[in-house]
Amino acid sequence: MRNTFLQYFFTMVFIFVAPVSAVSAASAETDDAELARSILVKADQIRFPSESFQVDVSITTTSPDQPADARKYRVLSKGNENSVVMITEPASERGQMLLMRGRDLWIFMPDISQPVRLSLSQRLTGQVANGDLARANFAGDYNARILRTDTIDGEKYWVLELTGIDRGVTYHKVLYWVQQSNFWPYRAEFYSLSDRLLKTCRYENFQTLLDKRRPTRLVMEDALRKAEQSVLEYSEMKLRDLPDKIFTKDYLKKLEQ
């Protein structure tokens, strides 16, 4: 009789406690996901303003036994969803432009009548993919979770694991270090669909642009060939009124003028 009572007692405890534990675990997981997303959104806002803006970007690529390759671009961005990237140097490629709407990307070349569809992951120059320049919206492209906390030189960093929401994003997976005290991006590792490390990125030289400290220098380094890297330097960032009509294929020729 005593054994029967004990079995009944522990059965009832399991019935009531197990659902509570499951709910608590689910609630904690939801809280973690919301915190990870909040961190990602704030780090995005550090890198670039949410308003429409223009910025100039110079990219210098170096590799052993090769002369340095220098290129310049002007980026027009609206709402982190639409952008136009105009090549300003070298002069031989001036007039070529990238148009991004959402995650749809085209390149316009003066000697070709119709824009050509591109992928965000395709290489633009050196270690820089199209999406690195045309789309910098991590919060819109990735699901985030907090992997761990790292301490580097006395500073604490969240390490976020970002997983692409679909295969149309620039990278399948990103590990992203964000400083806890101010949400500054510190470092990123970019991975392929097969989970192979492709390259790393360091966010450097924070300066005040549009009333906020932002990284103005990005160093992207090949994961296998450490001596090969591309340095992106951002300058002349300013707010600019950009009507929606600018971000259309029919309007690209007018931007060249």
Secondary structure, 3 states (H helix, E strand, C coil): CHHHHHHHHHHHHHHHHHHHHHHHHHHHHHHHHHHHHHHHHHHHHHHCCCCCEEEEEEEEEEECCEEEEEEEEEEEEECCCEEEEEEEECHHHCCCEEEEECCEEEEECCCCCCCEEECCCCEEECCEEHHHHHCCCHHHHEEEEEEEEEEECCEEEEEEEEEECCCCCCCCEEEEEEECCCCCEEEEEEECCCCCEEEEEEEEEEEEECCEEEEEEEEEEECCCCCCEEEEEEEEEEECCCCHHHHCHHHHHHHHC
